[in-house]
């Protein structure tokens, strides 16, 4: 697959806390999605968070409500429905089959019989007892004998709950017989439960069950502060005993999809007092800490692919009040808003600036999906990997005005690591990045306002200078004209995959064609390794090649790097291996994204070097790329942009050339000059001199001993000039 299709998700009840949490969790996915929201209130805040919002009838009138939901699902191409309220959940659960048959939409919910037990506090206690699980001692208020037995066993205080209730509505702490008399007098169906102690040991555990019945791990947080039954202060932390009990509960009741189990860890172990087989308001908290139930549902039910074991982290979550302001006719708020994942937005009526982080992966991917062209270097996953490698903090600057968009990914780094709140500079990820846009042709006035907005945002972030490698296949200099300099650094090579196969091969030079014929005659074969079974051997081959070439230290990517690369970019990374008698002769990792296949990194075993098996790898990649719908196969250029032996080798496959540029922009000239002067002073004190006069920013240029032979300096500097950090 060349690129991931966008999944359309319907979130109901976006005016309430659960629906809004589902929108936040959806935005945190590492998968592209389009969110449709519904609510009965046209002024709902949640309707202004989604890509398309609809006002629907109240679900207490089932027929018109369901008719409108079916219409929305059909018209909007909804693939997944996430119920955001209990009442909607109950109604939709009973109409799963109808909705699926008529619209193809899948409702994420447990069967009605599961909901019936879990939403009845009496039935919940009976179920736990019958299943042999820990349960709070309980009694019905209309059964005096049971009540007396409960008081004798548990004493006061007790907890009085409506048999059918949600949240903390109607829940009372019964501290004495006088309190009990008032509860009994109030009427209604009430269940009494023992008051579980200690209060400080209350936990919420989420267990997601896949369609095959397997559980996708669990996540636990301690509920340190509750307001009206909702968690306002939580500590996300593993608790093996509580999680084991919750998984046993979810398995026993046969939930499908999400299940939130609430427990207190008592002297007799974790005791479950509530089962919520639905999405709960903590879904966005859990997503932030690595347990995203929405992403699990998309992968399991829509994409029909394995759900990877979630990798969760520990931390704290705090809830707080917030507001949104809008006029009667506006869909969006003006001013500054903060959404889940750290996204910032500044907007006027026609202009919007968004600054996204890697936690805003969904929004980031939506922006990319609306651009004319992007590559894997622009993906949030690749930038998250750069963050994990300590290369900086990723920020995606997005500017929208009158239907046009320009977006620029950068990595921000403190100039002085000891002063993280001081001056910063910006760079790009390894490879070809730079800005992307919604249209090939952009009005000059729009480009100017984009540049003004970018300058303002970078100034707020105290950015001194910007360096970015640009993408040879994307027209970018026009978007940057007037802010800094775009410097040419040689050419790169690509193969036009839209040409017929025979015309592509016709551009191979004689040496290349001869090598391919001899390789096949000698029994060499090249295969795609989708399971990455040869990854370890690939890394060995790559490092062997770098040692043979005498490459800079920065090119020696290790096992950790490639493991992270194939994990973060598993959807777009592909490993090709050339084999001779089951021995790895050469191997390459390529990427496929938005119609562009990149020959990323590869190498050849010393023992097979004379056969040039890497040529068979390139030819196999080319054939695969064309068969999978790619438009261009980019081979790259020489080291440091030079027309060296690497460039000449790649030129043997094609005569199609592109200009490789870097972009350099100084925003704070005085600060830049001060930093350069200080760097020169430090070099002089240590007997060093700059490696290159072309390195940018100058104050980050590596230095060598003043007596280093000039030819060695030039050789190293040539490699560095086009790849400044």
N, C-alpha and C positions, 0 to 999 in steps of 0.2 A: 504494500500500500504506500502510495507516495505521500499522502497527507491525511490527517485525521478529519473526518467529517464532524460538523457541529451537531450536537444533540439538542433537540428542543424539549425543554422541561416546563411543565405547568406546575406552579406552586399555588395552592388555594389558600384562602384566608390570610393574605399578606398584610392585612391590617393588624393582626395579632402577633404576639411574640414568637410563636412557633413558626408561623409563615415567614416572618422576617428573618428568623435564624436560618431557615432553609435557603432563603435567597443568599444570605451571607456565606453559608457553606457551599452553595453552588458556585459562587464567585471564587472560592478558594480552590476549586478543583484544578488538577493539572491537565484537564481535558477541555476543549472548546465547547461552549454551550450557549444557547439562547434561552432566556428565561421569560416565560409568559406568566403573568400573575393575575389572580382574580380576588375580588373582595366585594362585599355588599355595600361598602361605603365608598362613594366616589372621591372623598377627601383622604382616603387611606394613604399614609406615608409609603407603605410597601408598594403601592401602584406606581410610585415615582422612582422606585429602585429597579424596576424590571425593564426589559426591552419592549414588551407590549403588555398593557394592562387593560382589564375588562371588569366592569361592574356587573355582578350576577345577582339573581334573586337569592333570598335567604334559603338555606337548605331545609328549613322547616316546611317549605313547600316543595316537596321532592320532584314533582313532574317538571315544573318550569326550570328548577335548578339543574336537573340532569340534562334537560333538553339544551340548555345554554352551554353546559360543560361539553356535551357532545359536539355542538356546533363549533365551539372554540378549538377543541382538539382537532376536528376535521379541517377547519380553515387554516389553522396555524401549523399544521403538521406536527402536533405534539406526539412525542415518543414515550415520555415518562410523566406520570402524574404523582405529585408529592402532596398528600393531604396535610393542610396546616392547622386543622382544628379537629377535635374529637367528633363533633356532630357530623362534619363533612366526611370524616374517616368512616364512620358507621354506615353512612348512606352509600358512599363509593365502594366500600367493601362488598356490599350486597349486589353491586352492579358492575363488578370487574369484567365479567364475561361479555356483557352487552357493550361496554365501552371498547373493549378490545376488538370485538367482531366488527363494530361499526366504524371505528376510527383507527384501529391499530395501536392505540395508546395503552400502556401498561401502568396500572395503579400499584404503587408500592404499599402493600398492606398485608396484614395477617388475615386468615379466614374469619368470617363472622363468629364462629363458635369460640375462637380464641378471644376475640374482643369481648364477647358476652361474659366470659369468666373473669377477664382482667378488669372490666369496668364495673364489676359488682364486688364490693368489698367483702361481703359474706362469702360469695363463691370463691373469691381469691384465697381466703383463709382455708376454706374447705379443700380446695385444690392442693394447696401446699401441704396440708396435713395428709391427704390421701396419697400424694406422690412421695411421701417419706422425706420431705424437705423441712427445714426449720421454719416455724411459723409463729406469729404472736398468738398467745392464748386469746380466745375470743368468745363472744356470746351475743345473741340477739337481745335487744332491749325488751322485745315483747315476750321473752321467755324468762320469767323470774327465777326459775330454777337454775338456768344457765348463768344468769347474772350473779347469783349468790355463789355458785361454784367458782366463777372467775374471780370474784372479790376474795374468796378464801385462798385461791392459788396465787394470785398476783398482787392483791392488795391495791391500795391507792398510791399514786394516781393511776387513772385509766384514760383511755383516749376514746372519745365518741365520734363516729364518722357516719355520714349518710351512706346507706347501702350503695346508692348510685350517686356519685359526686365527682367533681373534677377539682384538681388543685387542692387548696386548703379550705375551700368553701364549706361551711357548716361543720368544721372540725373543732371540737372543744376538748380541753384538758379537764378531766373530772377528778377533783382533788378530795372529794368527800361524799358522804351519802346525801348531803344537802344539794351538792352540785348534780349528783345523779338524779335526784328527784326533779330538778328543774329540766334536765335533759328528757326524762321520761314524760314530763308534762307537755313538752313542746310538740310531741307527736312526730309522725313520720317514721319511716323505716330507718332504724339506727343500729349499727353494729358497735359493740364495745370491744376494745382491744387492750391488752396489757401495754403499759407505757414502757417502751424499751429504753434501757439505760446502758451506757452513758450517752447523754445527748451529743457530746462532742465527737462521737464515733459514728456519725451518719454519713453514708456513702451512696453515690449514684454510679451505677455500672452500666455501660452500654455494650450490648452483644448483637452483632449483625449476623443474621443467618441467610446464607446464599440459597439459590433455588435448588441446589443439589442437596440441601440439608446440612451442609457443613457450616461451621461458624468461622467468621473472619476475625478471630481474635477478640479482644475486649479492651476497654479503657475505663479507668476508674478515677473519680475525683471525690474528695471529702467536701461535704457541704457545710462550710464554716459559718455562713450567714444565710438565713432564709427570710424572705418577706412575702407573705401571702402564699407560701408554698413554693415560690420560685427561688432559685439559687442566685444570690447576689455576690457572694464571696466564696470562691472554691479553690481548693488546692488539688491540682491534677497530679496524681501519684499512683504508682502501682500498689495494689493490695491483693496479693495472691489468694488469700482465703476468701475475701469478698468477691473477687472475680470468678473464682471457681464455683462459688455458690450461685452467682448470677448466671453463669453458663449452664449450670445444671437446671436452673429454673426455666431458662429459655428453651432448653432441649426438651424438658418434660411437658411444657405447654404447647410445644410445636409452633413457635412463632415463625413467620416468614418476613425477612427484612429486618427493620430495626426493632429492638426491644430494650427499654430502659427499666432496670431493676433497682429499686431503692431499698437499702438495708441499714440496719444498725449492727455494729459488731459488739455483741454482748459477752457476758461471762460464759454463755453456752455456745459462742461462735456467731458467725454472721446470720442474722435473722431477717428474712425478706418481709417487708410490710406493704409493698406496693409493686405491681407489675404494670408497665405501660408499653404494650406491644405496638408502638407507633413512634414517629419522630417526636422528640421532645425539644423544649426550648434550649437545651444545652448542645444542640447539634452543631452550632457554629463554634462553640468553645472546643468541642471534641475535634472538629475539623482543623482548627488552628494548631492543636497539639498532635496532629498526624493521623487522626481516626475520622476520616471523612465518609460518612455513611451514604451521602449523595453520590460521591464518586464510585463507591462500591456498587450502588444500584445501577448506575450507568454502565459500568463495565460488565456486571453480571447479567442484567436484563436486556440492555439495548445492544451493546457491542458483542455480547456473548463471548467474552474472553475471560481468562483466569484473573481473579482478584488477588493481587500480591499481598503478602502478609504485611499489615500496617506497621510502620515504624513510628512509635509514639514517643513523645518527650514529656518531661515533667515541668510544672510551672504553676503560676497562679492566674486566676481569672477574676475580674471585678466587673460587675454591671453598674451602669449609671444612667441617669435620666439624660435625654437629649431632645432636641427640637428640630423641626424643619419648617422653613418659612416659604410661603408661596402665595401668589395672588389667586383670585378666583379662576383665571383662565390659564395659569401657568402649570406645566407638568413637572418642572424642575425648580429646585430652590436656587436662589442666587447667593453668592458669597462663598464661604469655605465650608466644605463638608468633609467628614472623615468616616470612611466605611471600613468594613472588616478587612484586615490584612495591611492596613496602613496606607491605602489609597488616599491621595489628596486631590481635591478638585477646586478650581477657581473658575467662576463663570460670570459672564454678563449675558445679555439677551441673545447675542449671536456668537459669542466666543467662549470656548471652554478650554482650560488647561488642566490636564490630569497628570499627576506624577504617580506612577505605579511602581510597586515593588514586586519581588518574585512571589510573595504570598498572594498577590492579585493575579495569579496565573490565568484565571478565566477571562478577566477583563483584558489582560495583555493579549491573549490569543484572539479575542474578539476583534481588537484593533487590528492585529496582523491580518485576520481573515478579510478585512475590508480594504487592504492595500493592494495596489496593482501587482507588486512583487515583493517577496521577502525570502529569506533563507533560514537555515537552521541556526545561523549565528545570531539571529534576532529573537529566538525563542526564549521564553522565561526559564525553561528547564536548563538551557545552556548557561544563562546568566546565574541561575541558582548554583550551578556547578562552580562557576567562577568565584562566587561568594564562599562556597565551602572550601575552595583552594586558597582563600585568603587574598584574592586579587582585588577586592574592593566591595562596595555596597552597590548593588544594581538598582538603577532608576530608569524607568521608561517615560520619557517626556512626550506627552501626546497633546497636540494642538488641533482643535476643531473649530471651523468657522464656515458657516453657510454651506455645509455639505462637503467641504474639503477637509482633509486630514494630513498632517505630517507627524511622524512619530520617530523619536531618536532614542535608542538604548545606550546607556553609558554606565561605567563603573566609577563610583566616587571613592577617592582615597585621601586620608589626611596627609598633608605634606610632611608633617612631623608626627610620627606614630605616637609620640609622647604627649601630643596635644590634639586629641580626637575632636575637640570642639573648635579647633583653630582653622587655618586655611586648608582648603582641599584642592585637588585637581581631578580631572576626569580623563579616563581612557576607555578603550573598547576591549571587548573580549578577543581572545586569540582567533585570528581568521579575518573574515570580511564582514563588517557590520555597517555602520553609517545609517542615515535616515531612510525611511520608507514613506511612501505617500499613497493617497487614495486615487490619484489621477496622474497620467503621464504629463499633462500640461496643466500648470498651476498659475493662477493670476499673480502678477508681480506684487500686487497689494497684499495678497494672502501670504506670500513668502516673506514679505517684509514684516507683517504683524507676527508671524511665527517666530522670526528671528528676534523681534523685540521681546516677545513673551519668553523665549528661551533664555535670552540674556538676563531678564528679570529673575527667572527661577534660579539660574546658576549663581547670580549675585546673592540671592537670599541664602544659598547654600555655601557662600564664601569660596567659590571656585575661582582659582587663579588662572588656570589654563586648561585647554581641552586638546587631547590627541585621539584621533580615531582612524583606524584603517577603513577604507571605503570599499564598497563591493563593485568589482569590475563589471558585473552584469546589470547593475541597477543605476539608472541616471541620477546621480546625487549632487554633483557640483553646483547645479542651478539652485538647489535648495540652500546651499551654504555660501553662495556668492556674496561677498561683502563682509562676511564675518570670518576673519582669518584667511588662511591660504590652503588651497588644495594643490598638493605637490605630486607630480608624476614620478613614479618609481618603476618604470619598465612596463612589461606586458605580461598578460596571462593567456592561456590557451584553452579553448573549449571545442566540443564536438556538437554540431547542430543535429539533434536527434529527430527533428521534423523531416529531415531528408530521408529518402529511401535507403535501405540498408546498404545496397551496393554502392551508392554515392558516398556514404560515410566511409566505407572501406577504401574507396578510390583515393581518399585523401591520405591514407597511410603511406609512408615512404617505403622504398624497396627493402630496407633493412628490417623494418617492422613486419612487413608481409612475410619475408623469408623466415624470421624468427618464429612467427606464429605457425607457419607450416611445419617447421622442424620440431617445434614443441609438441604438436599434436601427433606427428609421426613417431616421436620418442615415447609417447604414452603419458605425457603430462595432461592432467585434467584440472579444471577450475570449478569449484562448487560454492554455492551460497550456503553459509552456515547460520541458519536462523536461530538455533539454540545457543550460539556462541561457544560451542564445545571446544573450538581451537583457540579460544581467546588467550589462554596462558602461553601457548606456543607462538601466537601472533606477537605478543609483547616481547618475547625472547628474540624473534626475528627482527622486530622493529629496532630494539636496542642494539642488536648486532650490526644492523645497517648504519645506525647513527655512529657507532664506534668506528666502523670502517671508513665512514665519510669524514671523520674528525669534526663532527658537528658541535655547535655551542652547547653548553650545559643546559640551556633553556629548552633545547629540543629533546632532552632525555626524559620523556614522559614515562612514568613508572606504572607498575601493575595497578596501583591505587587509582591513578588517573584514568586508565582505560576501563577499569571496573566501574568507576563513577560515570564515565562517558556513556557506556552502553546501558547503564542502569537509568540515568536521568533521561537519556535520549533513546530509550528502547524502541520508541515508535518510529524513529527516523534513521537509526544507525543500522548498518548492515556489514557483516564480515564475509569477505570473499577469500578463499584459500586455494592456492595452486598446489596440487599434490603430484608426487612421483613415487609410485609404488607405496602409497600410504604415508609417505614422508612429506612434511610441509616444506615446500620449496620457496614460496613467496605468499604474502598475505597483505590485505588492505582493508581498512575500515572506510567505508564511504557513507555518505548521508543522502537522504532523499527528502526534499521539503519543497512544497509549492511549485513542483515542476522542475526544480534544479537538483541534479545529482552532483555532489562534490566528492572528488577523490581526496579524502581527508588525510590519512596517514597510512603508510605502508612500508614494506621492506622485503628484502630477499636474503635467503641464507647464503653464507659465503660459499658453501659447497656446491650451490647450484647457480652461482653468479654467471658463469660462462654461457648458460642457456637462456638467460633473460626471461625467466618465467613470469616476472611482473608484467610483461606485455600481454601474456595470456589472461592475467587478472584484469587488466584494463579493458581488454576486448570483451571479456565476459560481463564485466560491469556495464559496458556500453549496451550490449544486447539486452541485458536484464532491464536496464533503465528505460530503453525504448519500449520494451514489452509492457512496462508498468506505467506508461503514459507520461514520462518525463519529457521535457522539451529541450533541455540542454544538459550536457555532461561537462562540468567544469574541471579541468585538470590542474589549474593553477599555473604558477610561473616558476622562475628560478629562485634560488636562495637570495633573500634580500632584494628581489626584483631584478636581479642581474640575468643576462642571457648567457648563463653558464652551462655546464654539462647537463644539469637537471632540466633546464629550459629546452636544450636541444633534444633531449630524450623525449620530452612531452610533445615537442613540435613534430615528432615523427608520426603522430596520430591525426594531426589536423593543421590546416593553415588559417583557422579562425582565431583572431587576436582581439584582446581587450586591454584597455589601459588601467593599470593599477595605481591608485592614488592614496595618499594619506592626507588627513585634514588637521591643521594646527591653528589654534585660536588662543590668543592671549587676551583675557578679560581684564585683568588687573596688572597693567604694565609696570607700575612702580613696585608692586610687591614682587612681580616676576623678576625684575631687575635686581632687587635686593636679595632674592634667593639665589640668583646666579652669581652675584658678587660673593655671597657667603660660601657657596660651593667652591668657587675658585680659590678663596682664601684657605679653605680646609684642604684642598688638593695641594696647594703650594706648601702648606705646613707639613704635609706627609710625603712630599717629593713625588706627587702624582700629576698626571695631565689627562685631559678628557680623551676618551676613546675615539670620539668622532666630533667633527664640527657641525654635522648635520643632525645630531641627536636632538629629540624634542620630547619633553621640555629639557632645556639645557641643564637645569639644576638636578635632574635625575640621571644624567649621563654617567655610565660607569667610567672608572678611571684606571689607568695603567701606570706603571713606573715610568718616570721620565726618561730612563735609558732604554726602554723597549724598542727593538729594531722597527723602523718605519714600515717595512713590508708586512710585518706581523700585525701591526696596528691597523693598516689599511685592510688587510684580509678580514680581520674580525669586525672592523667598523662597517664594512660593506654589508655584512650580514645583519648588523644591528640597526642601520639607519632607517630602513623601512619598517622595522618592527619595534619601534620605541614602545616602552611599557604604557 
